[in-house]
Amino acid sequence: MSHLKQEEQKRQEQQKREQQEQKESPRRQEAAASAMPPFAAAALVFFASGAVLILENIAVRLVAPYIGINLQVNSAVIGTALASIALGSWVGGRVADRVPPRAVIGWMLMLGGVTTLLVLPLVRAVGGMVNGTSPIAVITLAGLAVIVPAALLSTVTPLVVKLQLHDLYRTGSIVGRLSSLGTLGGILATFVTGFVLVASVRTSVILLALGIVLTVGGLVCHLLLWGRTARAVAAFTVLGVTATGLSVAAPQACDAETTYACANIEALKGNPSVRVLKASNAEISHVDLKNPTNLTMGYVQAIVAASDLVNPGGHLDGFHIGGAGETVPTYLERTRPSGDQLVYEIDGGLTELAKDRLNFKESDRLRVVTGDGRQGLQKQPADSRDLVVGDAFGTHSPPWHLTTAETAEHVRRVLRPGGVYALNMIDFPPGDFARAEAATLRSVFEHVVLISYDAILDGKEGGNVVAVASDEPLDMKALQRRVSARDTTKQLKVADEQRTAKYAKGAQLLTDDYAPVDQLVTVPLRYW
């Protein structure tokens, strides 16, 4: 009897399933009829996701003129982009359950395009009012550059997914396929933007082209998917033309966009022959067009004074990590005519700008290689250089891998006996980074001294600190005499080894395994 009951129960369950399938069949047929061709759905998701990643990559460069490029800026842009994707996906899913997806997909693409066109004038307008790199300023500008267009574009994937879900038995494969295609679109966009677009096209042009393509693409999608034209065409046209006009009319923030920086050149107030090279709103070089040996920046005077300790007036082979306006290498080429100066500058655009606007010229004794300074240093033979100069920065902080004990060990290997390492640093009270770097150099070299102003060395003000390191004793009297002779302010001081040891006491050593440089560099409120 129990066996018969089980059979009857199975028959009843089968009948219920068949009845349910009969009820759902018209719905599935209706959903299948409304679905897009698989290739069209895949292309929409691929393109929308790729556009989000283009925006994310471009945003870093877009905000650089106002808040620089460092770990915090990159983190803020990535964080806001991820927040945008999460918000857009959630909103897109909610909308898809309430409105026919065909009616809104085109609008989301169009609005994503219009807001992309508005990013450039908006960031430049707000960025001009920002003074410094506070977390609030960084996150605000990153949000303006990314969050609205990225959120709108991120609604496309859930809308397309809902449109394609006409068979519950294939839900997993449909969702998985579209999700993977969206990810592939983002990956391809990241590589193309980083390796091709940024290297060959201005940021403003990339944004303008992307915004126009999205806006026009949104209009085409709306016409194909929904087919109601008059009001949609009028709205698309008005919004698109207005946003394009604002984007084109936005003032240029840079004289030149290089691979890593937004560069500007200005005349120095009170000295019309001197040009100031700025990268991402930070002064990185002063160049006297009439007299390249005229040095106007205090830290440059300190570096050159340190170079005078090595065979004064005679042969000097130098290796320079960072070149920018090429002030120090050019000075040494002019004043040490028998020496060789090799510069590794990672940003080839800055080198070209120096040639075009700052009268810089290479020669057989002054060569510039476009590449990473540490990698270039590691290629140098042992005991091959009399001087190594470290002067590479991203806004206020140097690339962390150039600050470590392992880098200092490479410098020590490359220097000849009696050679000098002159390293430029920037820090602000309490000076945690400069102290850590001084302690790191002391762990590698036998003798380390510092050159700066008393207020900076005492932790009362922020600014440049030049470390001078060598395995041979440093002639303090000669160094102070040469610093004073070059220093136009007569305020630069040499901190002897005892004062340097006190300055670095208890500071964190920087290694390849742990070098939180961006966190150690403190920018106080008055610099925000």
SULZI-V417668 format. One record per residue. N is the residue number from 1. RES is the residue in three letters. PHI is phi in whole degrees, -180 to 180 (none if undefined). OMEGA is omega in whole degrees, -180 to 180 (NA if undefined). Layout:
n->N res->RES phi->PHI omega->OMEGA
n->N res->RES phi->PHI omega->OMEGA
//
This chain:
n->1 res->MET phi->none omega->-179
n->2 res->SER phi->-63 omega->179
n->3 res->HIS phi->-66 omega->179
n->4 res->LEU phi->-65 omega->178
n->5 res->LYS phi->-63 omega->179
n->6 res->GLN phi->-64 omega->178
n->7 res->GLU phi->-63 omega->179
n->8 res->GLU phi->-62 omega->180
n->9 res->GLN phi->-63 omega->179
n->10 res->LYS phi->-64 omega->179
n->11 res->ARG phi->-63 omega->179
n->12 res->GLN phi->-65 omega->178
n->13 res->GLU phi->-64 omega->178
n->14 res->GLN phi->-64 omega->178
n->15 res->GLN phi->-63 omega->179
n->16 res->LYS phi->-63 omega->179
n->17 res->ARG phi->-64 omega->-180
n->18 res->GLU phi->-64 omega->178
n->19 res->GLN phi->-64 omega->179
n->20 res->GLN phi->-64 omega->179
n->21 res->GLU phi->-64 omega->178
n->22 res->GLN phi->-65 omega->178
n->23 res->LYS phi->-69 omega->-176
n->24 res->GLU phi->-81 omega->-176
n->25 res->SER phi->-56 omega->177
n->26 res->PRO phi->-60 omega->179
n->27 res->ARG phi->-65 omega->180
n->28 res->ARG phi->-65 omega->179
n->29 res->GLN phi->-65 omega->178
n->30 res->GLU phi->-66 omega->179
n->31 res->ALA phi->-65 omega->179
n->32 res->ALA phi->-65 omega->179
n->33 res->ALA phi->-68 omega->-179
n->34 res->SER phi->-85 omega->-179
n->35 res->ALA phi->-69 omega->176
n->36 res->MET phi->-82 omega->170
n->37 res->PRO phi->-58 omega->-176
n->38 res->PRO phi->-53 omega->-179
n->39 res->PHE phi->-65 omega->180
n->40 res->ALA phi->-65 omega->178
n->41 res->ALA phi->-62 omega->180
n->42 res->ALA phi->-63 omega->-179
n->43 res->ALA phi->-65 omega->179
n->44 res->LEU phi->-62 omega->-179
n->45 res->VAL phi->-65 omega->179
n->46 res->PHE phi->-59 omega->-177
n->47 res->PHE phi->-69 omega->-179
n->48 res->ALA phi->-63 omega->179
n->49 res->SER phi->-67 omega->177
n->50 res->GLY phi->-63 omega->179
n->51 res->ALA phi->-62 omega->178
n->52 res->VAL phi->-62 omega->-179
n->53 res->LEU phi->-72 omega->173
n->54 res->ILE phi->-62 omega->178
n->55 res->LEU phi->-59 omega->-179
n->56 res->GLU phi->-62 omega->-179
n->57 res->ASN phi->-68 omega->-179
n->58 res->ILE phi->-72 omega->-177
n->59 res->ALA phi->-59 omega->-180
n->60 res->VAL phi->-60 omega->-180
n->61 res->ARG phi->-74 omega->-177
n->62 res->LEU phi->-66 omega->-177
n->63 res->VAL phi->-90 omega->-176
n->64 res->ALA phi->-56 omega->-179
n->65 res->PRO phi->-61 omega->-173
n->66 res->TYR phi->-109 omega->-177
n->67 res->ILE phi->-129 omega->176
n->68 res->GLY phi->78 omega->178
n->69 res->ILE phi->-128 omega->176
n->70 res->ASN phi->-155 omega->-176
n->71 res->LEU phi->-62 omega->-179
n->72 res->GLN phi->-64 omega->180
n->73 res->VAL phi->-64 omega->178
n->74 res->ASN phi->-61 omega->180
n->75 res->SER phi->-65 omega->-180
n->76 res->ALA phi->-65 omega->-180
n->77 res->VAL phi->-66 omega->179
n->78 res->ILE phi->-63 omega->-179
n->79 res->GLY phi->-63 omega->180
n->80 res->THR phi->-69 omega->177
n->81 res->ALA phi->-65 omega->177
n->82 res->LEU phi->-65 omega->177
n->83 res->ALA phi->-62 omega->179
n->84 res->SER phi->-64 omega->180
n->85 res->ILE phi->-62 omega->179
n->86 res->ALA phi->-64 omega->180
n->87 res->LEU phi->-63 omega->-179
n->88 res->GLY phi->-63 omega->179
n->89 res->SER phi->-65 omega->180
n->90 res->TRP phi->-66 omega->180
n->91 res->VAL phi->-64 omega->179
n->92 res->GLY phi->-59 omega->178
n->93 res->GLY phi->-65 omega->178
n->94 res->ARG phi->-64 omega->-180
n->95 res->VAL phi->-64 omega->-178
n->96 res->ALA phi->-61 omega->180
n->97 res->ASP phi->-82 omega->-175
n->98 res->ARG phi->-119 omega->-175
n->99 res->VAL phi->-131 omega->176
n->100 res->PRO phi->-57 omega->-178
n->101 res->PRO phi->-55 omega->180
n->102 res->ARG phi->-59 omega->-176
n->103 res->ALA phi->-77 omega->-172
n->104 res->VAL phi->-120 omega->-178
n->105 res->ILE phi->-58 omega->179
n->106 res->GLY phi->-61 omega->179
n->107 res->TRP phi->-63 omega->-179
n->108 res->MET phi->-66 omega->176
n->109 res->LEU phi->-65 omega->-180
n->110 res->MET phi->-63 omega->179
n->111 res->LEU phi->-65 omega->174
n->112 res->GLY phi->-61 omega->178
n->113 res->GLY phi->-68 omega->180
n->114 res->VAL phi->-63 omega->180
n->115 res->THR phi->-68 omega->173
n->116 res->THR phi->-63 omega->178
n->117 res->LEU phi->-65 omega->-178
n->118 res->LEU phi->-84 omega->-178
n->119 res->VAL phi->-59 omega->-175
n->120 res->LEU phi->-61 omega->179
n->121 res->PRO phi->-64 omega->-178
n->122 res->LEU phi->-69 omega->-180
n->123 res->VAL phi->-65 omega->-179
n->124 res->ARG phi->-69 omega->178
n->125 res->ALA phi->-70 omega->-179
n->126 res->VAL phi->-75 omega->-180
n->127 res->GLY phi->-60 omega->178
n->128 res->GLY phi->-65 omega->179
n->129 res->MET phi->-96 omega->-179
n->130 res->VAL phi->-88 omega->179
n->131 res->ASN phi->-128 omega->176
n->132 res->GLY phi->126 omega->-170
n->133 res->THR phi->-130 omega->177
n->134 res->SER phi->-67 omega->177
n->135 res->PRO phi->-56 omega->180
n->136 res->ILE phi->-64 omega->180
n->137 res->ALA phi->-64 omega->-178
n->138 res->VAL phi->-63 omega->-177
n->139 res->ILE phi->-69 omega->180
n->140 res->THR phi->-63 omega->-179
n->141 res->LEU phi->-66 omega->178
n->142 res->ALA phi->-62 omega->179
n->143 res->GLY phi->-64 omega->179
n->144 res->LEU phi->-62 omega->-176
n->145 res->ALA phi->-79 omega->-169
n->146 res->VAL phi->-126 omega->-155
n->147 res->ILE phi->-64 omega->-175
n->148 res->VAL phi->-72 omega->180
n->149 res->PRO phi->-62 omega->-179
n->150 res->ALA phi->-67 omega->178
n->151 res->ALA phi->-65 omega->179
n->152 res->LEU phi->-62 omega->-180
n->153 res->LEU phi->-69 omega->-180
n->154 res->SER phi->-75 omega->175
n->155 res->THR phi->-75 omega->-174
n->156 res->VAL phi->-65 omega->-176
n->157 res->THR phi->-60 omega->179
n->158 res->PRO phi->-63 omega->177
n->159 res->LEU phi->-66 omega->178
n->160 res->VAL phi->-66 omega->179
n->161 res->VAL phi->-58 omega->180
n->162 res->LYS phi->-61 omega->-179
n->163 res->LEU phi->-66 omega->-176
n->164 res->GLN phi->-89 omega->-176
n->165 res->LEU phi->-82 omega->179
n->166 res->HIS phi->-106 omega->-179
n->167 res->ASP phi->-139 omega->-177
n->168 res->LEU phi->-62 omega->-179
n->169 res->TYR phi->-77 omega->179
n->170 res->ARG phi->-118 omega->-177
n->171 res->THR phi->-57 omega->-177
n->172 res->GLY phi->-61 omega->-178
n->173 res->SER phi->-69 omega->-180
n->174 res->ILE phi->-67 omega->-180
n->175 res->VAL phi->-63 omega->-179
n->176 res->GLY phi->-63 omega->-179
n->177 res->ARG phi->-65 omega->-179
n->178 res->LEU phi->-67 omega->178
n->179 res->SER phi->-64 omega->-180
n->180 res->SER phi->-67 omega->178
n->181 res->LEU phi->-67 omega->176
n->182 res->GLY phi->-62 omega->178
n->183 res->THR phi->-65 omega->178
n->184 res->LEU phi->-62 omega->176
n->185 res->GLY phi->-61 omega->178
n->186 res->GLY phi->-65 omega->179
n->187 res->ILE phi->-64 omega->-180
n->188 res->LEU phi->-62 omega->179
n->189 res->ALA phi->-62 omega->179
n->190 res->THR phi->-63 omega->-180
n->191 res->PHE phi->-67 omega->-179
n->192 res->VAL phi->-64 omega->-180
n->193 res->THR phi->-65 omega->-176
n->194 res->GLY phi->-70 omega->-173
n->195 res->PHE phi->-99 omega->-175
n->196 res->VAL phi->-121 omega->-171
n->197 res->LEU phi->-63 omega->-177
n->198 res->VAL phi->-62 omega->-178
n->199 res->ALA phi->-76 omega->-172
n->200 res->SER phi->-129 omega->-174
n->201 res->VAL phi->-133 omega->178
n->202 res->ARG phi->-65 omega->180
n->203 res->THR phi->-57 omega->-179
n->204 res->SER phi->-62 omega->180
n->205 res->VAL phi->-69 omega->178
n->206 res->ILE phi->-61 omega->-180
n->207 res->LEU phi->-64 omega->-180
n->208 res->LEU phi->-62 omega->-180
n->209 res->ALA phi->-64 omega->180
n->210 res->LEU phi->-62 omega->-180
n->211 res->GLY phi->-62 omega->180
n->212 res->ILE phi->-66 omega->-180
n->213 res->VAL phi->-62 omega->179
n->214 res->LEU phi->-65 omega->-178
n->215 res->THR phi->-66 omega->179
n->216 res->VAL phi->-65 omega->177
n->217 res->GLY phi->-62 omega->177
n->218 res->GLY phi->-63 omega->178
n->219 res->LEU phi->-63 omega->180
n->220 res->VAL phi->-61 omega->179
n->221 res->CYS phi->-61 omega->-179
n->222 res->HIS phi->-64 omega->-180
n->223 res->LEU phi->-66 omega->-178
n->224 res->LEU phi->-76 omega->-175
n->225 res->LEU phi->-89 omega->-173
n->226 res->TRP phi->-118 omega->171
n->227 res->GLY phi->81 omega->179
n->228 res->ARG phi->-94 omega->-159
n->229 res->THR phi->-105 omega->-163
n->230 res->ALA phi->-56 omega->-177
n->231 res->ARG phi->-67 omega->-178
n->232 res->ALA phi->-63 omega->180
n->233 res->VAL phi->-61 omega->180
n->234 res->ALA phi->-62 omega->-179
n->235 res->ALA phi->-65 omega->179
n->236 res->PHE phi->-59 omega->-176
n->237 res->THR phi->-64 omega->-179
n->238 res->VAL phi->-62 omega->-179
n->239 res->LEU phi->-64 omega->-178
n->240 res->GLY phi->-64 omega->-179
n->241 res->VAL phi->-65 omega->179
n->242 res->THR phi->-62 omega->-179
n->243 res->ALA phi->-65 omega->178
n->244 res->THR phi->-63 omega->178
n->245 res->GLY phi->-61 omega->179
n->246 res->LEU phi->-64 omega->-180
n->247 res->SER phi->-66 omega->180
n->248 res->VAL phi->-66 omega->-177
n->249 res->ALA phi->-80 omega->-179
n->250 res->ALA phi->-61 omega->-178
n->251 res->PRO phi->-64 omega->178
n->252 res->GLN phi->-74 omega->-179
n->253 res->ALA phi->-90 omega->-173
n->254 res->CYS phi->-131 omega->167
n->255 res->ASP phi->-73 omega->179
n->256 res->ALA phi->-153 omega->173
n->257 res->GLU phi->-97 omega->178
n->258 res->THR phi->-99 omega->-178
n->259 res->THR phi->-61 omega->-174
n->260 res->TYR phi->-120 omega->-171
n->261 res->ALA phi->-151 omega->168
n->262 res->CYS phi->-101 omega->-171
n->263 res->ALA phi->-104 omega->176
n->264 res->ASN phi->-135 omega->177
n->265 res->ILE phi->-125 omega->-179
n->266 res->GLU phi->-131 omega->173
n->267 res->ALA phi->-80 omega->179
n->268 res->LEU phi->-75 omega->-180
n->269 res->LYS phi->-60 omega->179
n->270 res->GLY phi->85 omega->-180
n->271 res->ASN phi->-146 omega->-171
n->272 res->PRO phi->-64 omega->179
n->273 res->SER phi->-85 omega->-179
n->274 res->VAL phi->-96 omega->177
n->275 res->ARG phi->-107 omega->179
n->276 res->VAL phi->-105 omega->177
n->277 res->LEU phi->-96 omega->178
n->278 res->LYS phi->-115 omega->175
n->279 res->ALA phi->-125 omega->-177
n->280 res->SER phi->52 omega->174
n->281 res->ASN phi->73 omega->177
n->282 res->ALA phi->-114 omega->178
n->283 res->GLU phi->-70 omega->-178
n->284 res->ILE phi->-119 omega->180
n->285 res->SER phi->-155 omega->166
n->286 res->HIS phi->-117 omega->180
n->287 res->VAL phi->-131 omega->175
n->288 res->ASP phi->-87 omega->-176
n->289 res->LEU phi->-66 omega->-180
n->290 res->LYS phi->-85 omega->-176
n->291 res->ASN phi->-142 omega->-177
n->292 res->PRO phi->-61 omega->179
n->293 res->THR phi->-87 omega->175
n->294 res->ASN phi->-82 omega->-175
n->295 res->LEU phi->-104 omega->-174
n->296 res->THR phi->-111 omega->-180
n->297 res->MET phi->-94 omega->-176
n->298 res->GLY phi->-59 omega->-177
n->299 res->TYR phi->-68 omega->177
n->300 res->VAL phi->-67 omega->176
n->301 res->GLN phi->-60 omega->179
n->302 res->ALA phi->-68 omega->180
n->303 res->ILE phi->-63 omega->-179
n->304 res->VAL phi->-67 omega->176
n->305 res->ALA phi->-61 omega->177
n->306 res->ALA phi->-66 omega->179
n->307 res->SER phi->-66 omega->180
n->308 res->ASP phi->-66 omega->179
n->309 res->LEU phi->-72 omega->-176
n->310 res->VAL phi->-101 omega->176
n->311 res->ASN phi->45 omega->-173
n->312 res->PRO phi->-52 omega->178
n->313 res->GLY phi->76 omega->-177
n->314 res->GLY phi->-106 omega->-176
n->315 res->HIS phi->-64 omega->177
n->316 res->LEU phi->-152 omega->175
n->317 res->ASP phi->-98 omega->-176
n->318 res->GLY phi->-117 omega->173
n->319 res->PHE phi->-122 omega->-172
n->320 res->HIS phi->-120 omega->175
n->321 res->ILE phi->-94 omega->-174
n->322 res->GLY phi->97 omega->-178
n->323 res->GLY phi->-125 omega->-178
n->324 res->ALA phi->52 omega->-180
n->325 res->GLY phi->-78 omega->177
n->326 res->GLU phi->62 omega->-177
n->327 res->THR phi->-66 omega->-177
n->328 res->VAL phi->-68 omega->178
n->329 res->PRO phi->-58 omega->179
n->330 res->THR phi->-66 omega->178
n->331 res->TYR phi->-58 omega->-178
n->332 res->LEU phi->-68 omega->177
n->333 res->GLU phi->-64 omega->-179
n->334 res->ARG phi->-74 omega->-172
n->335 res->THR phi->-98 omega->176
n->336 res->ARG phi->-123 omega->-168
n->337 res->PRO phi->-64 omega->-179
n->338 res->SER phi->-98 omega->-177
n->339 res->GLY phi->-93 omega->180
n->340 res->ASP phi->-120 omega->180
n->341 res->GLN phi->-117 omega->179
n->342 res->LEU phi->-116 omega->-177
n->343 res->VAL phi->-114 omega->169
n->344 res->TYR phi->-110 omega->179
n->345 res->GLU phi->-120 omega->-174
n->346 res->ILE phi->-71 omega->-177
n->347 res->ASP phi->-101 omega->-179
n->348 res->GLY phi->-62 omega->178
n->349 res->GLY phi->-64 omega->177
n->350 res->LEU phi->-67 omega->178
n->351 res->THR phi->-63 omega->179
n->352 res->GLU phi->-64 omega->178
n->353 res->LEU phi->-65 omega->178
n->354 res->ALA phi->-62 omega->178
n->355 res->LYS phi->-70 omega->-175
n->356 res->ASP phi->-76 omega->-170
n->357 res->ARG phi->-119 omega->-174
n->358 res->LEU phi->-118 omega->176
n->359 res->ASN phi->62 omega->179
n->360 res->PHE phi->-76 omega->179
n->361 res->LYS phi->-135 omega->173
n->362 res->GLU phi->-81 omega->178
n->363 res->SER phi->-152 omega->179
n->364 res->ASP phi->-70 omega->179
n->365 res->ARG phi->-111 omega->178
n->366 res->LEU phi->-140 omega->-177
n->367 res->ARG phi->-120 omega->178
n->368 res->VAL phi->-119 omega->176
n->369 res->VAL phi->-110 omega->175
n->370 res->THR phi->-82 omega->-178
n->371 res->GLY phi->176 omega->-179
n->372 res->ASP phi->-72 omega->-176
n->373 res->GLY phi->-63 omega->-179
n->374 res->ARG phi->-70 omega->178
n->375 res->GLN phi->-63 omega->176
n->376 res->GLY phi->-65 omega->179
n->377 res->LEU phi->-62 omega->-178
n->378 res->GLN phi->-66 omega->179
n->379 res->LYS phi->-82 omega->-175
n->380 res->GLN phi->-77 omega->177
n->381 res->PRO phi->-66 omega->176
n->382 res->ALA phi->-66 omega->177
n->383 res->ASP phi->54 omega->-175
n->384 res->SER phi->-113 omega->-175
n->385 res->ARG phi->-134 omega->177
n->386 res->ASP phi->-90 omega->-175
n->387 res->LEU phi->-144 omega->169
n->388 res->VAL phi->-121 omega->180
n->389 res->VAL phi->-114 omega->175
n->390 res->GLY phi->-106 omega->-178
n->391 res->ASP phi->-152 omega->-179
n->392 res->ALA phi->-120 omega->-176
n->393 res->PHE phi->-143 omega->163
n->394 res->GLY phi->-119 omega->-172
n->395 res->THR phi->60 omega->-176
n->396 res->HIS phi->-90 omega->-174
n->397 res->SER phi->-112 omega->177
n->398 res->PRO phi->-79 omega->171
n->399 res->PRO phi->-57 omega->-170
n->400 res->TRP phi->-59 omega->-174
n->401 res->HIS phi->-72 omega->176
n->402 res->LEU phi->-92 omega->-174
n->403 res->THR phi->-105 omega->-167
n->404 res->THR phi->-87 omega->178
n->405 res->ALA phi->-62 omega->180
n->406 res->GLU phi->-65 omega->176
n->407 res->THR phi->-65 omega->179
n->408 res->ALA phi->-61 omega->177
n->409 res->GLU phi->-64 omega->176
n->410 res->HIS phi->-65 omega->177
n->411 res->VAL phi->-61 omega->-179
n->412 res->ARG phi->-61 omega->179
n->413 res->ARG phi->-65 omega->-176
n->414 res->VAL phi->-75 omega->-176
n->415 res->LEU phi->-70 omega->172
n->416 res->ARG phi->-75 omega->175
n->417 res->PRO phi->-55 omega->-177
n->418 res->GLY phi->86 omega->180
n->419 res->GLY phi->-71 omega->-173
n->420 res->VAL phi->-128 omega->172
n->421 res->TYR phi->-108 omega->178
n->422 res->ALA phi->-112 omega->-174
n->423 res->LEU phi->-120 omega->178
n->424 res->ASN phi->-88 omega->178
n->425 res->MET phi->-130 omega->172
n->426 res->ILE phi->-129 omega->178
n->427 res->ASP phi->-156 omega->-178
n->428 res->PHE phi->-134 omega->-179
n->429 res->PRO phi->-52 omega->8
n->430 res->PRO phi->-87 omega->175
n->431 res->GLY phi->75 omega->-176
n->432 res->ASP phi->-62 omega->-179
n->433 res->PHE phi->-69 omega->-179
n->434 res->ALA phi->-59 omega->178
n->435 res->ARG phi->-67 omega->179
n->436 res->ALA phi->-65 omega->179
n->437 res->GLU phi->-67 omega->177
n->438 res->ALA phi->-63 omega->179
n->439 res->ALA phi->-65 omega->179
n->440 res->THR phi->-65 omega->178
n->441 res->LEU phi->-64 omega->179
n->442 res->ARG phi->-65 omega->179
n->443 res->SER phi->-76 omega->-177
n->444 res->VAL phi->-111 omega->-175
n->445 res->PHE phi->-100 omega->-179
n->446 res->GLU phi->-73 omega->-175
n->447 res->HIS phi->-135 omega->180
n->448 res->VAL phi->-139 omega->173
n->449 res->VAL phi->-131 omega->-178
n->450 res->LEU phi->-122 omega->175
n->451 res->ILE phi->-125 omega->177
n->452 res->SER phi->-170 omega->177
n->453 res->TYR phi->-98 omega->-177
n->454 res->ASP phi->-55 omega->-178
n->455 res->ALA phi->-63 omega->178
n->456 res->ILE phi->-77 omega->180
n->457 res->LEU phi->-66 omega->179
n->458 res->ASP phi->-85 omega->177
n->459 res->GLY phi->79 omega->-179
n->460 res->LYS phi->-94 omega->-179
n->461 res->GLU phi->-136 omega->177
n->462 res->GLY phi->-105 omega->179
n->463 res->GLY phi->156 omega->-176
n->464 res->ASN phi->-84 omega->171
n->465 res->VAL phi->-131 omega->179
n->466 res->VAL phi->-104 omega->176
n->467 res->ALA phi->-94 omega->178
n->468 res->VAL phi->-120 omega->-174
n->469 res->ALA phi->-128 omega->179
n->470 res->SER phi->-162 omega->173
n->471 res->ASP phi->-87 omega->176
n->472 res->GLU phi->-103 omega->179
n->473 res->PRO phi->-56 omega->-180
n->474 res->LEU phi->-95 omega->180
n->475 res->ASP phi->-76 omega->-174
n->476 res->MET phi->-64 omega->-178
n->477 res->LYS phi->-65 omega->180
n->478 res->ALA phi->-65 omega->-180
n->479 res->LEU phi->-65 omega->179
n->480 res->GLN phi->-65 omega->179
n->481 res->ARG phi->-64 omega->-179
n->482 res->ARG phi->-73 omega->176
n->483 res->VAL phi->-63 omega->-179
n->484 res->SER phi->-64 omega->-180
n->485 res->ALA phi->-69 omega->-178
n->486 res->ARG phi->-94 omega->-175
n->487 res->ASP phi->-74 omega->-179
n->488 res->THR phi->-73 omega->180
n->489 res->THR phi->-86 omega->-177
n->490 res->LYS phi->59 omega->-179
n->491 res->GLN phi->-122 omega->178
n->492 res->LEU phi->-68 omega->-178
n->493 res->LYS phi->-125 omega->175
n->494 res->VAL phi->-99 omega->176
n->495 res->ALA phi->-86 omega->-177
n->496 res->ASP phi->-67 omega->-175
n->497 res->GLU phi->-63 omega->180
n->498 res->GLN phi->-68 omega->179
n->499 res->ARG phi->-67 omega->178
n->500 res->THR phi->-66 omega->178
n->501 res->ALA phi->-62 omega->178
n->502 res->LYS phi->-66 omega->180
n->503 res->TYR phi->-62 omega->-175
n->504 res->ALA phi->-92 omega->-173
n->505 res->LYS phi->-58 omega->176
n->506 res->GLY phi->78 omega->-177
n->507 res->ALA phi->-78 omega->179
n->508 res->GLN phi->-69 omega->174
n->509 res->LEU phi->-79 omega->-179
n->510 res->LEU phi->-98 omega->180
n->511 res->THR phi->-132 omega->177
n->512 res->ASP phi->-61 omega->-180
n->513 res->ASP phi->-82 omega->-177
n->514 res->TYR phi->-154 omega->179
n->515 res->ALA phi->-148 omega->-178
n->516 res->PRO phi->-79 omega->-171
n->517 res->VAL phi->-61 omega->-178
n->518 res->ASP phi->-61 omega->179
n->519 res->GLN phi->-79 omega->-179
n->520 res->LEU phi->-76 omega->179
n->521 res->VAL phi->-72 omega->-176
n->522 res->THR phi->-103 omega->177
n->523 res->VAL phi->-108 omega->-175
n->524 res->PRO phi->-71 omega->-174
n->525 res->LEU phi->-56 omega->-176
n->526 res->ARG phi->-70 omega->176
n->527 res->TYR phi->-97 omega->-179
n->528 res->TRP phi->-79 omega->NA
//
